[in-house]
Amino acid sequence: MDDIAKRAGVSRPLIYLKFKNKDELFAGVFNYLTEGRFEGAIAAINGAGSPRARLLAAFEIMLIEPWTKIIGHPMSADFYETCSVRLLHVTAAYARNAVKCAESVLGSYEVEDVFFLATEGLHSDLPTAKVLLKRLACLSISLLRSDAHRSDHRPSCSNPILRPPRRFVGLEASFRQRLSRSADAL
């Protein structure tokens, strides 16, 4: 909190008037960064364009824009770690909304699930926003190219690209349990 107070040019007791600890401060920042993003993403999904373009537009709003405001700043790694591990009750609503956005375009629960889990992995090494955007574009191409010949543009899970590597198979259930517990806590 001392570092944050110094960077903000305020006293530490002033920060404690609003936030009890660093976790609460990070939760407030996360909520600020994600506020109103779901509505913008839904508008992008309902807009014109190919499924890939709509999916990219939605996740630029949900993921890339907030990422640009955090990454590269002091304590961004600490912020990411805290939100990813200790603040699941805060990040649960964001996760549910991201899944809804992906499912709206991809049309399959299984495919959107893989997409969401993959987007979580895209930023685990704290890349620049430009690198994250390239990764997101590659992921969307992989998912949507596989079934481009189908009229409904809904990828099937028979595509090997969509199957998570064996080392991640147990993580999905673990993630779902954490997400469920966080939602129940709300």
C-alpha positions as CSV (number, residue, x, y, z in Angstrom):
1,M,0.0,0.0,0.0
2,D,3.0,2.3,0.6
3,D,4.0,1.9,-3.0
4,I,0.5,2.7,-4.2
5,A,0.2,5.7,-2.0
6,K,3.6,7.1,-3.2
7,R,2.7,6.6,-6.9
8,A,-0.7,8.2,-6.3
9,G,0.8,11.1,-4.3
10,V,-1.5,10.5,-1.4
11,S,-1.0,9.3,2.2
12,R,-1.5,5.6,3.0
13,P,-4.2,6.4,5.6
14,L,-6.2,8.1,2.9
15,I,-6.2,4.9,0.8
16,Y,-7.3,2.9,3.8
17,L,-10.4,5.1,4.1
18,K,-11.7,3.4,1.0
19,F,-9.9,0.1,0.9
20,K,-9.1,-2.2,3.9
21,N,-6.1,-3.9,2.1
22,K,-4.4,-4.4,-1.3
23,D,-6.9,-7.1,-2.3
24,E,-9.8,-4.7,-1.9
25,L,-7.9,-2.1,-3.8
26,F,-7.2,-4.5,-6.6
27,A,-10.9,-5.6,-6.6
28,G,-11.9,-2.0,-7.0
29,V,-9.5,-1.5,-9.9
30,F,-10.8,-4.7,-11.6
31,N,-14.4,-3.6,-11.2
32,Y,-13.5,-0.2,-12.6
33,L,-11.7,-1.7,-15.6
34,T,-14.5,-4.2,-16.5
35,E,-17.5,-2.0,-15.8
36,G,-19.8,-1.7,-18.8
37,R,-17.7,-3.9,-21.0
38,F,-20.2,-6.7,-21.3
39,E,-22.8,-4.4,-22.8
40,G,-20.3,-3.1,-25.3
41,A,-19.2,-6.7,-26.2
42,I,-22.8,-7.8,-26.8
43,A,-23.3,-4.8,-29.1
44,A,-20.2,-5.9,-31.1
45,I,-21.5,-9.5,-31.2
46,N,-24.9,-8.3,-32.5
47,G,-23.2,-6.0,-35.1
48,A,-22.4,-6.7,-38.7
49,G,-19.5,-8.7,-39.8
50,S,-18.2,-12.3,-40.0
51,P,-18.3,-14.4,-36.8
52,R,-14.6,-14.0,-36.5
53,A,-14.8,-10.2,-36.7
54,R,-17.6,-10.1,-34.2
55,L,-15.8,-12.4,-31.8
56,L,-12.6,-10.4,-32.1
57,A,-14.5,-7.1,-31.6
58,A,-16.2,-8.4,-28.5
59,F,-13.0,-9.7,-26.9
60,E,-11.1,-6.5,-27.8
61,I,-13.7,-4.8,-25.6
62,M,-13.7,-7.5,-22.8
63,L,-10.0,-8.3,-22.7
64,I,-7.7,-6.1,-24.8
65,E,-8.9,-2.7,-23.7
66,P,-8.7,-3.3,-20.0
67,W,-5.4,-5.1,-20.5
68,T,-3.9,-2.0,-22.1
69,K,-4.7,0.0,-19.0
70,I,-2.9,-2.4,-16.7
71,I,0.0,-4.1,-18.4
72,G,3.4,-2.5,-18.2
73,H,2.6,-0.4,-15.2
74,P,4.1,-0.9,-11.7
75,M,2.5,-3.8,-9.9
76,S,0.7,-5.2,-13.0
77,A,2.1,-8.7,-12.3
78,D,0.9,-8.5,-8.7
79,F,-2.5,-7.2,-9.9
80,Y,-2.8,-10.1,-12.4
81,E,-1.8,-12.7,-9.8
82,T,-4.1,-11.4,-7.1
83,C,-7.1,-11.2,-9.4
84,S,-6.4,-14.6,-11.0
85,V,-5.9,-16.5,-7.8
86,R,-7.3,-14.7,-4.7
87,L,-10.2,-12.6,-6.1
88,L,-12.3,-15.3,-7.8
89,H,-15.4,-13.8,-6.2
90,V,-14.6,-10.5,-8.1
91,T,-13.6,-12.1,-11.4
92,A,-16.5,-14.6,-11.5
93,A,-19.0,-12.1,-13.2
94,Y,-16.4,-11.2,-15.8
95,A,-15.8,-14.9,-16.5
96,R,-19.5,-15.6,-16.9
97,N,-19.9,-12.7,-19.2
98,A,-16.9,-13.6,-21.4
99,V,-18.3,-17.1,-21.7
100,K,-21.7,-15.8,-22.8
101,C,-20.0,-13.6,-25.4
102,A,-18.1,-16.5,-26.8
103,E,-21.1,-18.8,-26.9
104,S,-23.1,-16.2,-28.7
105,V,-20.7,-16.3,-31.6
106,L,-19.4,-19.9,-31.4
107,G,-22.8,-21.4,-30.7
108,S,-21.5,-24.4,-28.8
109,Y,-20.9,-24.6,-25.0
110,E,-17.9,-27.0,-25.5
111,V,-16.3,-24.7,-28.1
112,E,-16.8,-21.5,-26.1
113,D,-15.5,-23.3,-23.0
114,V,-12.2,-24.1,-24.8
115,F,-12.1,-20.6,-26.2
116,F,-12.5,-19.0,-22.8
117,L,-9.9,-21.3,-21.1
118,A,-7.6,-20.5,-24.0
119,T,-8.0,-16.8,-23.6
120,E,-7.1,-17.2,-20.0
121,G,-3.8,-18.8,-21.1
122,L,-3.1,-16.1,-23.7
123,H,-2.2,-13.5,-21.1
124,S,-0.7,-15.7,-18.4
125,D,2.8,-14.5,-19.3
126,L,1.7,-10.8,-19.2
127,P,2.3,-10.0,-22.8
128,T,2.0,-6.5,-24.3
129,A,-1.5,-5.6,-25.6
130,K,-0.2,-5.9,-29.2
131,V,1.0,-9.5,-28.6
132,L,-2.2,-10.4,-26.8
133,L,-4.3,-9.1,-29.7
134,K,-2.2,-11.2,-32.2
135,R,-2.7,-14.3,-30.0
136,L,-6.5,-13.6,-29.8
137,A,-6.6,-13.3,-33.6
138,C,-4.8,-16.5,-34.1
139,L,-7.1,-18.3,-31.6
140,S,-10.2,-17.0,-33.3
141,I,-8.9,-18.1,-36.8
142,S,-8.2,-21.6,-35.5
143,L,-11.6,-22.0,-34.0
144,L,-13.7,-20.4,-36.8
145,R,-11.7,-21.7,-39.8
146,S,-12.2,-25.3,-39.0
147,D,-15.9,-25.2,-39.8
148,A,-16.1,-22.3,-42.2
149,H,-17.7,-24.5,-44.8
150,R,-20.7,-25.1,-42.4
151,S,-23.6,-22.8,-43.0
152,D,-24.2,-22.2,-39.3
153,H,-20.5,-21.4,-38.6
154,R,-20.6,-23.4,-35.4
155,P,-17.4,-25.3,-34.9
156,S,-17.6,-28.9,-33.8
157,C,-15.6,-30.5,-31.0
158,S,-14.3,-33.2,-33.3
159,N,-11.6,-30.7,-34.5
160,P,-8.3,-31.6,-32.7
161,I,-7.6,-27.8,-32.3
162,L,-10.5,-27.5,-30.0
163,R,-9.5,-30.4,-27.7
164,P,-7.4,-29.2,-24.8
165,P,-4.0,-30.9,-24.3
166,R,-4.1,-33.7,-21.8
167,R,-2.4,-31.7,-19.1
168,F,-5.3,-29.2,-19.1
169,V,-8.2,-31.8,-19.0
170,G,-8.5,-31.6,-15.2
171,L,-8.2,-27.8,-15.1
172,E,-11.5,-27.3,-16.7
173,A,-13.4,-29.1,-13.9
174,S,-11.3,-27.2,-11.3
175,F,-12.0,-23.9,-13.0
176,R,-15.7,-24.6,-13.2
177,Q,-15.8,-25.5,-9.5
178,R,-14.0,-22.3,-8.5
179,L,-16.3,-20.3,-10.7
180,S,-19.3,-22.0,-9.2
181,R,-18.1,-21.4,-5.6
182,S,-17.4,-17.8,-6.4
183,A,-20.9,-17.3,-7.9
184,D,-22.4,-19.0,-4.8
185,A,-20.5,-16.6,-2.5
186,L,-22.1,-13.6,-4.2
